[in-house]
């Protein structure tokens, strides 16, 4: 619901995505491309069939421009995933646009049939000019193909079913995806992965710290993943607690990283030793930096998972009341779960 849950890799998914983006195309292909990572996003000459779309110029938003077709089986797999991302990250400024070059008589009935299962804006490219400006210019021949855009710049190009895609989206909505850092981070991340595999953890920490030093905000996820690796792979809860306290200080002005730390501690399946006091401190600090229903709900989730369903329900009620109408259903489901748990616990104590 909150959009803070991350994929579990030994080394962070976001960091790996940064590395992968540096090697998406060969140098020869990059020279031929008129549109590539780092390029200014072209204009969109399309006719909208559903949803509102106000262009790509809002620098607070992340855009996914996806080219698809009704006849494309992989596109049918990407649609539910994109729909899930649209809902998950809507409150954090993610906007998705699906573009087909098929006729309106084909696309419109398809959208009617899909209904809310394809709830993001969709347009048709009648004269195929947008396809020429985006797909052809980027030397992309297959669909589905997604372009991730922020601040009117192309951040990533590829298949939305690619495992790297979610990591890039997660980082982008936080405003911390920076392809420029990829080549610098690549050797450090590889060294850290190798060190973890060989259980040379001191070397791993040194390499991860060097990645974080490149850009603290861009690699906030690395700091959180270091915490998880200390707990899980290194089996060092004392070291993890010390590092977790450092993360609270280092990222006191970064609610995204703090929220990720709280979420990982409370709900990461790999974590068996859960430091709920640290999770609550992280959630409180995140809420202090960015007040709002999402952060209230985050604290409620931490309370619930720590066994305090009653207080969690009270806080989740406040979050539900303050939530955007489009998000209320998700907030209400969590509220109902917390109430149910609170009632069950109360009945056991009678």
SVG drawing of the C-alpha trace seen along z (x, -y; Angstrom):
<svg xmlns="http://www.w3.org/2000/svg" viewBox="-16 -21 54 39">
<polyline fill="none" stroke="black" stroke-width="0.4" points="0.0,0.0 2.7,-2.5 5.1,-1.7 8.1,-1.1 8.4,2.6 11.5,3.5 12.9,6.6 15.3,8.7 18.7,9.0 22.0,9.5 23.1,6.2 20.3,3.6 18.1,3.9 18.3,0.1 22.1,0.2 22.1,3.2 19.7,1.3 22.0,-1.6 24.8,0.7 22.6,2.4 21.5,-0.9 25.1,-1.7 25.2,1.4 21.8,1.5 23.2,0.8 26.6,1.4 28.7,-1.7 28.1,-1.1 24.3,-1.0 24.4,-4.0 26.1,-6.0 23.3,-5.2 20.5,-6.0 18.9,-9.4 17.1,-8.7 18.8,-7.1 19.2,-7.3 19.9,-10.9 18.1,-12.3 15.4,-14.9 12.0,-13.2 10.3,-13.9 6.8,-15.3 3.8,-13.1 1.4,-13.4 -1.4,-11.1 -5.1,-10.9 -6.3,-10.0 -9.0,-7.4 -9.0,-7.3 -7.5,-9.1 -5.9,-12.5 -2.4,-13.4 -0.8,-16.8 2.5,-16.2 5.9,-15.2 7.1,-18.5 6.2,-18.2 9.6,-17.6 8.0,-16.2 6.6,-13.3 8.0,-10.1 6.5,-9.0 6.3,-5.6 5.6,-5.8 4.8,-2.3 4.2,-1.1 1.9,1.8 -0.7,3.5 -3.8,5.6 -2.4,8.5 0.8,8.7 0.9,11.6 3.8,10.1 1.8,6.8 -1.1,8.7 1.4,9.7 2.7,6.2 -0.7,4.5 -1.6,5.9 1.9,5.1 1.7,1.6 -1.7,1.2 -0.4,2.4 2.5,-0.1 0.1,-2.9 -1.9,-2.3 1.1,-1.6 3.0,-4.8 0.2,-7.2 0.5,-9.1 4.3,-9.5 3.8,-11.0 4.0,-8.1 2.1,-8.6 1.8,-5.8 0.8,-6.3 0.1,-3.4 0.4,-4.1 -0.9,-1.8 -0.7,-2.5 -3.8,-0.4 -7.1,-2.0 -9.5,-3.3 -12.0,-0.6 -9.6,2.0 -8.3,0.2 -11.5,-1.3 -13.4,2.0 -10.3,3.5 -10.2,0.8 -14.0,1.2 -13.5,4.9 -10.4,4.3 -12.1,1.6 -10.3,0.9 -7.8,3.6 -6.1,1.1 -6.9,-2.1 -4.0,-4.3 -4.2,-6.8 -4.2,-5.2 -3.7,-6.9 -3.5,-5.9 -0.8,-7.0 -2.9,-7.4 -0.2,-8.6 2.7,-6.7 4.7,-9.9 5.1,-9.2 6.3,-5.7 8.8,-7.2 10.0,-9.8 10.3,-7.3 10.6,-3.7 12.4,-4.1 14.6,-6.8 15.7,-4.5 16.2,-1.6 13.5,0.4 11.7,3.0 9.8,5.0 6.9,4.4 6.1,4.0 8.7,1.3 8.8,-1.3 10.5,-4.6 11.0,-6.0 11.1,-9.8 11.8,-12.3 12.5,-16.0 11.9,-15.6 14.9,-13.2 14.9,-9.5 16.2,-7.5 15.6,-4.0 14.5,-2.1 13.4,1.5 10.8,4.2 8.6,3.5 8.8,7.2 12.5,6.9 13.4,7.5 15.4,4.2 12.3,2.2 10.7,2.2 14.0,1.2 14.3,-1.8 10.7,-2.8 11.1,-2.6 14.2,-4.8 12.8,-7.2 9.7,-8.0 12.0,-8.8 13.9,-11.2 17.1,-9.2 17.7,-7.3 20.9,-8.7 22.3,-6.8 25.4,-9.0 26.6,-7.2 26.3,-3.7 29.8,-3.4 31.3,-4.7 29.3,-2.3 29.7,0.8 33.1,2.1 32.3,1.3 29.0,3.2 30.6,6.2 33.3,6.2 30.7,6.1 28.7,9.0 31.8,11.1 32.8,10.3 29.4,11.3 29.5,14.5 32.9,15.3 31.8,14.2 34.4,11.5 32.0,9.1 34.4,6.4 35.4,6.0 31.7,6.0 30.9,3.2 33.9,1.2 32.7,1.4 29.1,0.6 30.2,-2.4 32.1,-3.6 29.0,-3.3 27.0,-5.3 29.7,-7.9 29.3,-8.5 25.8,-9.9 24.1,-9.3 20.6,-10.0 20.9,-8.1 22.1,-5.1 19.9,-5.2 18.7,-1.8 22.2,-0.5 22.3,-1.7 19.1,0.3 20.3,3.4 23.6,3.2 21.5,3.4 19.6,6.5 22.9,8.2 24.4,7.6 21.4,9.4 20.8,12.2 24.1,13.1 26.5,11.9 24.3,12.9 25.5,9.9 22.5,8.3 24.8,6.1 26.5,4.7 23.2,4.2 21.8,2.3 24.8,0.0 24.5,-0.5 20.7,-1.1 21.3,-3.8 23.8,-5.4 21.3,-5.3 18.8,-7.2 21.3,-10.0 22.7,-9.9 19.2,-10.0 17.4,-12.3 16.4,-14.4 15.5,-11.5 12.0,-10.1 12.2,-7.6 15.2,-5.8 13.8,-6.0 10.5,-4.5 12.3,-1.7 14.3,-0.9 11.1,-0.8 9.4,1.4 12.3,3.8 12.6,4.3 8.9,4.8 8.0,7.0 11.0,8.3 10.5,12.1 14.3,12.7 14.6,10.7 14.0,12.9 15.4,10.6 13.2,7.6 14.3,4.4 10.8,2.8 12.0,-0.1 14.4,-1.1 11.6,-0.6 9.3,-2.9 12.1,-5.6 12.6,-5.4 8.9,-5.6 8.5,-8.6 11.5,-10.4 10.1,-9.7 6.7,-11.1 8.3,-14.2 10.1,-14.9 7.0,-14.2 3.8,-14.3 0.7,-12.7 -1.5,-9.6 1.2,-7.3 3.5,-7.9 0.7,-7.5 -0.1,-4.2 3.6,-3.2 3.8,-3.7 0.5,-1.8 1.9,1.1 5.0,1.2 2.8,1.1 0.6,3.9 3.6,6.1 5.1,5.5 1.9,6.8 0.1,3.5 -3.0,4.0 -5.2,1.6 -2.9,-1.4 -2.3,-0.4 -6.0,-0.5 -6.4,-3.9 -3.5,-5.3 -4.7,-3.6 -8.1,-5.2 -6.5,-8.6 -4.6,-7.7 -7.7,-6.3 -9.7,-9.5 -6.9,-11.7 -6.1,-9.5 -6.7,-10.5 -10.1,-9.1 -8.3,-6.9 -6.3,-5.3 -9.0,-4.9 -9.8,-1.3 -6.3,-0.1 -6.1,-2.0 -9.5,-0.6 -8.4,3.0 -5.4,2.5 -7.7,0.8 -10.1,3.8 -7.2,6.2 -5.9,4.2 -9.4,4.0 -9.9,7.7 -6.6,8.5 -7.3,6.1 -10.7,7.6 -9.3,11.1 -6.6,10.2 -9.1,8.5 -11.3,11.7 -8.3,13.8 -7.6,11.6 -11.2,11.8"/>
</svg>
